[in-house]
Amino acid sequence: MNDPYLNELRDDFEGYSNQLKKLKNKLLKTSSPELQAKIIKQIDSVANKMEGNQKQSAKVTKSRIKERKTKSKGKN
């Protein structure tokens, strides 16, 4: 399904994924407990954003499918 809003959500998700990879590498390289705690909080924040993004994507996809079904029924 090619939808501008869904494409935007997909791009956002990829951005979050890249952020997580970078944070993971930072976490593995640091030995400071304070810095590790800060990075873990950032990882949690990005993970929560990703979860919200996925929920929104699912809602929009269901809505778009419903719209298509309604339009196709209206044509018959």
BELUR-V908183 format. One record per residue. N is the residue number from 1. RES is the residue in one letter. PSI is psi as a letter, one per 30 degrees, with the letter a starting at -180 (NA if undefined). BURIAL is + if it has 9 or more other ideal C-beta (glycine too) atoms within 8 Angstrom, else -. D_FIRST is the distance of its C-alpha to the first C-alpha in whole Angstrom. Layout:
n=N res=RES psi=PSI burial=BURIAL d_first=D_FIRST
n=N res=RES psi=PSI burial=BURIAL d_first=D_FIRST
This chain:
n=1 res=M psi=k burial=- d_first=0
n=2 res=N psi=j burial=- d_first=4
n=3 res=D psi=k burial=- d_first=6
n=4 res=P psi=e burial=- d_first=10
n=5 res=Y psi=e burial=- d_first=11
n=6 res=L psi=e burial=+ d_first=8
n=7 res=N psi=e burial=+ d_first=9
n=8 res=E psi=e burial=- d_first=13
n=9 res=L psi=e burial=+ d_first=13
n=10 res=R psi=e burial=+ d_first=12
n=11 res=D psi=e burial=- d_first=15
n=12 res=D psi=e burial=+ d_first=17
n=13 res=F psi=e burial=+ d_first=17
n=14 res=E psi=e burial=- d_first=18
n=15 res=G psi=e burial=- d_first=20
n=16 res=Y psi=e burial=+ d_first=22
n=17 res=S psi=e burial=+ d_first=22
n=18 res=N psi=e burial=- d_first=24
n=19 res=Q psi=e burial=+ d_first=26
n=20 res=L psi=e burial=+ d_first=27
n=21 res=K psi=e burial=- d_first=28
n=22 res=K psi=e burial=- d_first=30
n=23 res=L psi=e burial=+ d_first=32
n=24 res=K psi=e burial=+ d_first=32
n=25 res=N psi=e burial=- d_first=34
n=26 res=K psi=e burial=+ d_first=36
n=27 res=L psi=e burial=+ d_first=37
n=28 res=L psi=f burial=- d_first=38
n=29 res=K psi=f burial=- d_first=40
n=30 res=T psi=k burial=+ d_first=42
n=31 res=S psi=f burial=- d_first=45
n=32 res=S psi=j burial=- d_first=45
n=33 res=P psi=e burial=- d_first=45
n=34 res=E psi=e burial=- d_first=44
n=35 res=L psi=e burial=- d_first=42
n=36 res=Q psi=e burial=+ d_first=40
n=37 res=A psi=e burial=- d_first=40
n=38 res=K psi=e burial=- d_first=38
n=39 res=I psi=e burial=+ d_first=36
n=40 res=I psi=e burial=+ d_first=35
n=41 res=K psi=e burial=- d_first=34
n=42 res=Q psi=e burial=+ d_first=32
n=43 res=I psi=e burial=+ d_first=30
n=44 res=D psi=e burial=- d_first=30
n=45 res=S psi=e burial=- d_first=29
n=46 res=V psi=e burial=+ d_first=26
n=47 res=A psi=e burial=+ d_first=25
n=48 res=N psi=e burial=- d_first=25
n=49 res=K psi=e burial=+ d_first=23
n=50 res=M psi=e burial=+ d_first=20
n=51 res=E psi=e burial=- d_first=21
n=52 res=G psi=e burial=- d_first=20
n=53 res=N psi=e burial=+ d_first=17
n=54 res=Q psi=e burial=+ d_first=16
n=55 res=K psi=e burial=- d_first=17
n=56 res=Q psi=e burial=+ d_first=15
n=57 res=S psi=e burial=+ d_first=12
n=58 res=A psi=e burial=- d_first=13
n=59 res=K psi=e burial=- d_first=14
n=60 res=V psi=e burial=+ d_first=11
n=61 res=T psi=e burial=+ d_first=8
n=62 res=K psi=e burial=- d_first=11
n=63 res=S psi=e burial=- d_first=12
n=64 res=R psi=e burial=+ d_first=9
n=65 res=I psi=e burial=- d_first=9
n=66 res=K psi=e burial=- d_first=13
n=67 res=E psi=e burial=- d_first=13
n=68 res=R psi=e burial=- d_first=11
n=69 res=K psi=e burial=- d_first=14
n=70 res=T psi=e burial=- d_first=16
n=71 res=K psi=e burial=- d_first=16
n=72 res=S psi=e burial=- d_first=16
n=73 res=K psi=e burial=- d_first=19
n=74 res=G psi=f burial=- d_first=20
n=75 res=K psi=f burial=- d_first=20
n=76 res=N psi=NA burial=- d_first=22
